[in-house]
Amino acid sequence: MKQMLHEHRRVITSGPAGAVILGLALSAVGDSAARVALVLGAHDGGSGTGGLAVLLMVLALPTVLLVGVSGRLASSLDVRPALLTATVLQIGSSLYLSQVDGWLATLVGAALLQGGYAAASSAWLVSLPRLAPAELSGAVMSLQQALLGIATPCGAALGGLLFATGRGAPFVLDAISFAPLLGLCLLIPPRPSRETTTGSNTSVCKTLLPLDGLAALRGQRVLARLIGFVLLFIITIESVNAVEVFLVRDTLGATAAQFGATEAAAGIGVVIGALGSSAVSGTRARIRAVGLLLSAVAAAQLTQGLAPSVGIYLGLAVVVGTLMGAINTILMTLLVTATDLRTRGAVVALVGGAARASSTAALAVGGILGTVATPRLAFVVVGTTGMVIGIAASILVRTAQTGESPELKKRN
């Protein structure tokens, strides 16, 4: 624990890494406030369930559709022009949203805002570890994920408060929150020319589709197999999001405030797990930890389905959040430390887009599950399935490690 805290302190005080992490956390506050304002605006504008679904799709699709573009930008030798352009786009989109009222105009602004995020997110992620010594990579990613876990709910709460004072206020906050990134992106040094992708192809197809990321991930059998299981796990585990409110409110009889408390408890757990994940070091240990944590999350979620009271469910929400926070952070650390420098950006973008697509698919699965099973049974079925996936991941990933790629071996 003492060593972990020492590493976190080194990251914060090391200069560029700490400054960029804090800047990204601040921008997450504004971004979360803007998202809440968009949802509240859709509700107050009478868009209905269908309109809200369209808005959520507009917010989700850029991350999926711009996977190839995001990977190409993140793989550039100098990511500063891309980050600067994306930040200007986000600031401009936020200010635009603060001034418009029409539904179509709002959707256009939301698409531009999320498009800027989708284009820049991978570049920020792969650049962070380069701003600190290599031995602090795990601490860098754990701090980034922990602060993100704190910033997002804070921004959501602030967005709701500001929306009550004026529809455009949360978007103005969003624009202000991105302003520091205009200067912080200049702190990222260009990569050496030897780290450029060999055989680079700038055709439209290669740019729009994540072909580079797919090729790079296929070349790393262990990591590819692990990511495959994780995506399947997301579709399974996140499906309960569609029935969770029915379990907590109807089956357990929780009040609206108690339901909110369970969400907050999970958020607190995410921060704890993100910070604690830096204790796991080395590529081999991180890969094995993910397999074990998948099973642990599923077991905790299965137990949630059997919880006899709201209090026990709330305690398990902390456990689930902690485990998920650790998984997310360890995976992020793997993606930015155990991949080839030349194709790292493409792999990060590919996995991020695939994870978002899996989350969307999980909602559809949950909707179907909720119509054929009670909330308790849904949790038990999903938890049991998740445990099978986690156990299979642990076994098959360990098997694949016997023939792991040289890139992974040298990082163990």
Residue pairs with C-beta under 8 A, 6 or more apart in sequence:
1 279
4 139
4 275
4 276
4 278
4 279
7 136
7 138
7 139
7 278
8 139
8 142
8 143
8 275
8 278
10 132
10 136
10 139
11 17
11 18
11 21
11 132
11 136
11 139
11 140
11 143
12 18
12 21
12 143
14 131
14 132
14 133
14 136
15 131
16 131
16 132
16 187
16 188
17 128
17 131
17 132
17 136
17 140
19 184
19 187
20 124
20 127
20 128
20 131
20 184
20 187
20 188
21 128
21 140
21 143
21 144
21 147
22 147
23 180
23 181
23 184
24 124
24 144
24 147
24 148
24 181
25 144
25 147
25 148
25 150
25 151
26 151
26 177
26 180
27 90
27 177
27 178
27 180
27 181
28 147
28 148
28 151
28 152
28 155
29 151
29 152
29 154
29 155
29 158
29 173
29 177
30 94
30 155
30 173
30 174
30 175
30 176
30 177
30 178
31 117
31 155
31 174
31 177
32 151
32 152
32 153
32 154
32 155
32 156
32 158
32 159
33 155
33 156
33 158
33 159
33 162
33 170
33 173
33 174
33 177
34 94
34 97
34 113
34 159
34 170
34 171
34 173
34 174
35 59
35 156
35 159
36 155
36 156
36 159
36 160
36 163
36 170
37 97
37 159
37 162
37 163
37 167
37 169
37 170
37 171
38 55
38 59
38 97
38 106
38 110
39 52
39 55
40 159
40 160
40 163
41 106
41 163
41 167
42 51
42 52
42 55
42 106
43 52
45 51
45 103
47 54
47 55
47 103
51 103
54 107
55 106
55 107
55 110
58 107
58 110
58 111
58 114
59 110
59 114
60 114
60 356
60 359
60 360
61 111
61 114
62 111
62 114
62 115
62 117
62 118
63 114
63 117
63 118
63 121
63 352
63 353
63 356
64 353
64 356
64 357
64 360
65 118
66 115
66 118
66 119
66 353
67 209
67 210
67 213
67 349
67 350
67 352
67 353
67 354
68 206
68 207
68 208
68 209
68 210
68 211
68 212
68 213
68 349
69 119
69 207
69 208
70 118
70 119
70 120
70 121
70 122
70 123
70 345
70 349
70 352
70 353
71 122
71 210
71 212
71 213
71 345
71 346
71 347
71 348
71 349
71 350
72 206
72 207
72 212
72 345
72 346
73 79
73 82
73 119
73 120
73 122
73 123
73 345
74 82
74 122
74 123
74 125
74 126
74 344
74 345
74 346
74 348
74 349
75 196
75 197
75 212
75 342
75 343
75 344
75 345
75 346
76 82
76 123
76 345
77 190
77 191
77 192
77 193
77 195
77 196
78 190
78 191
79 123
79 127
79 185
79 188
79 345
80 185
80 186
80 188
80 190
82 119
82 120
82 123
83 120
83 123
83 124
83 181
83 185
83 188
84 182
84 185
84 186
86 116
86 117
86 119
86 120
86 123
87 116
87 120
87 178
87 181
87 182
87 185
88 182
89 112
89 113
89 115
89 116
89 119
90 113
90 116
90 117
90 120
90 174
90 175
90 178
91 175
91 178
91 179
91 182
92 112
93 109
93 112
93 113
93 116
94 113
94 171
94 172
94 174
94 175
94 178
95 171
95 172
95 175
96 109
96 112
97 106
97 109
97 110
97 113
97 168
97 171
97 174
98 167
98 168
98 169
98 171
98 172
98 175
99 168
100 106
100 109
101 167
113 174
121 352
122 345
122 348
122 349
122 352
123 345
125 332
125 335
125 336
125 348
126 336
126 344
126 345
126 348
127 188
128 140
128 141
128 144
128 336
129 137
129 140
129 141
129 336
129 337
130 188
130 189
130 191
131 140
131 187
131 188
132 139
132 140
137 333
137 336
137 337
138 277
138 278
138 280
138 281
138 333
138 337
139 278
141 277
141 278
141 329
141 332
141 333
141 336
142 274
142 275
142 276
142 277
142 278
142 329
142 333
143 274
143 275
143 278
144 332
145 270
145 274
145 277
145 325
145 328
145 329
145 332
146 271
146 274
146 275
146 325
146 329
148 274
149 267
149 270
149 271
149 274
149 325
150 271
152 267
153 264
153 267
158 170
158 173
159 170
159 173
162 169
162 170
162 173
163 169
163 170
191 341
195 341
195 342
196 342
197 212
197 342
197 343
197 346
198 342
205 211
206 212
210 346
210 349
210 350
210 353
212 343
212 346
213 343
213 346
213 347
213 348
213 349
213 350
213 351
214 350
215 343
216 339
216 340
216 343
216 346
216 347
217 223
217 224
217 227
217 347
217 350
217 351
218 224
219 340
219 405
220 338
220 339
220 340
220 404
220 405
220 407
220 408
221 400
221 403
221 404
221 405
222 287
222 397
222 400
222 401
222 404
222 405
222 408
223 287
223 334
223 338
223 339
223 408
225 393
225 396
225 397
225 400
226 287
226 290
226 291
226 334
226 393
226 397
227 351
227 354
229 291
229 294
229 389
229 390
229 392
229 393
229 396
229 397
230 290
230 294
230 327
230 331
230 355
230 393
231 354
231 355
231 358
232 358
232 389
233 294
233 298
233 386
233 389
233 390
233 393
234 355
234 358
234 359
234 362
235 358
235 361
235 362
235 365
236 362
236 365
236 382
236 385
236 386
236 389
237 297
237 298
237 301
237 362
237 382
237 386
238 358
238 359
238 362
238 363
238 366
239 362
239 363
239 365
239 366
239 369
239 378
239 382
240 301
240 366
240 369
240 378
240 379
240 382
241 362
241 363
241 366
242 363
242 366
242 367
242 369
242 370
243 366
243 369
243 370
243 375
243 378
243 379
244 375
245 259
246 370
246 375
247 304
247 305
247 313
247 375
247 376
247 378
247 379
248 254
248 258
248 259
248 262
248 310
248 313
249 256
249 259
250 375
251 374
251 375
251 376
252 307
252 309
252 310
252 313
253 310
254 262
254 310
254 313
258 310
258 314
261 314
262 310
262 313
262 314
262 317
263 317
265 314
265 315
265 317
265 318
265 321
266 317
266 318
266 320
266 321
266 324
267 321
268 318
268 321
269 317
269 318
269 319
269 320
269 321
269 322
269 323
269 324
269 325
270 321
270 322
270 324
270 325
270 328
271 325
272 318
272 321
272 322
272 325
273 321
273 322
273 323
273 324
273 325
273 326
273 327
273 328
273 329
274 325
274 326
274 328
274 329
276 322
276 326
277 325
277 326
277 329
277 330
277 333
278 329
280 286
280 289
280 326
280 330
282 411
282 412
283 334
283 337
283 338
283 408
283 411
283 412
284 401
284 412
286 330
286 333
286 334
286 338
287 334
287 397
287 401
288 394
288 397
288 398
289 326
289 330
290 327
290 330
290 331
290 334
290 393
291 390
291 393
291 394
291 397
291 398
292 390
292 394
293 323
293 326
293 327
293 330
293 390
294 327
294 386
294 389
294 390
294 393
294 394
295 386
295 387
295 390
295 391
295 394
296 323
296 390
297 320
297 323
297 324
297 327
297 386
297 390
298 382
298 383
298 384
298 385
298 386
298 387
298 389
298 390
299 383
299 387
300 316
300 319
300 320
300 323
300 383
301 316
301 320
301 379
301 382
301 383
301 386
302 379
302 380
302 382
302 383
302 384
302 386
302 387
303 316
303 383
304 313
304 316
304 317
304 320
304 379
304 383
305 375
305 376
305 377
305 378
305 379
305 380
305 382
305 383
306 376
306 379
306 380
307 313
307 316
331 351
335 344
335 347
335 348
335 351
336 344
336 348
337 411
338 407
338 408
338 411
339 347
339 348
339 407
340 407
366 378
369 378
369 381
369 382
370 378
373 381
